[in-house]
Each structure stands twice: as structure tokens, then as C-alpha cells.
Amino acid sequence: MIKTLSVAVKALARPVINYFAYYNRLKLQESNSGIMMKIRDGLISLGQNFNYYNTVLNRKMFKLSTNSPVQKLSPDKALERGAELITEIIVYSVLIILPTMELIKSQNKAQKKETQKFLEIKKMRDDLDDVVEQNYEISKEINKMSILLKEKCENIHSV
């Protein structure tokens, strides 16, 4: 079920990821400012690193030959892959964080209800204990009166 949900999320998120990756790549290629150049270089480095580790992992997973070196991507492809990776991270983070926050919120709400219910039950038990104690006191009084009444009846009977 989780695998199916993951595939569905990837399929639904792919157009959004592609749009943002394409948009970011265009903006970074057009800009010549120092900050944008640093971001561009960082994304190229990220894309190259991701390509390297992804290739190594795939080779190990599919038991392919590991003798040949990993081919580096062109700067444009590395930039595209880096921007795509950042966008995927953002989209998947949002897709994970929002349901998790809702789950935590609902658990906290359920915990508060449970605590409230527990307090109400405790109050009812305390009230019931008070009633039982009063009942016990009244019962003792009734027994005393009963004994006194019995003694009076015996005294009247004996006279």
C-alpha cells in the first residue's frame, strides 16, 4: 500500500517537479549575478554528486561491472539534475511533513479528549466515594437508632 501510494505521489508530483526544475534552470542560466553563479555552481555540483552516487548504487543493486568510471554529466545536465533534485526534496518534504503534522495534531487532540474523559471519570468516582461514605454514615446512624428503638421497645414491653 505504501509502495502504491509512493508511486502515485511520484506520478502526480512529476509535472510540478519538471516545471520548477525547468524554470529554475532557465533563470540560473540567464543570470550573471554573483549569488546566482554560486547557486548555479552548487546545483551543478549537487547534480554531479547525485549522478555519481546514483550510478554507483544502481551498479551495486543490479550487480553490474564497477570497473568503468562514472561518466560526468555536462554542466547543463548536471544543473538540470541538481535543480530537479532540490525540487524533489522540497515536494516530498511537503508531502511527508503535512500529513505527519496532521497526524500529530489529531493524536494530540485524541490525547486531550482521553485526559478530559479520565478527569471526568475520576470526578465521578470521587463523587461516588463521597456518596458511599455518606451512605455508610447514614447506615451507622440508622443502626444506632434501631438499637435504641429496640431497647425502648423491650423496656416498654418489660414494664
Beta strands, then each sheet from edge to edge (+ up, - down):
end
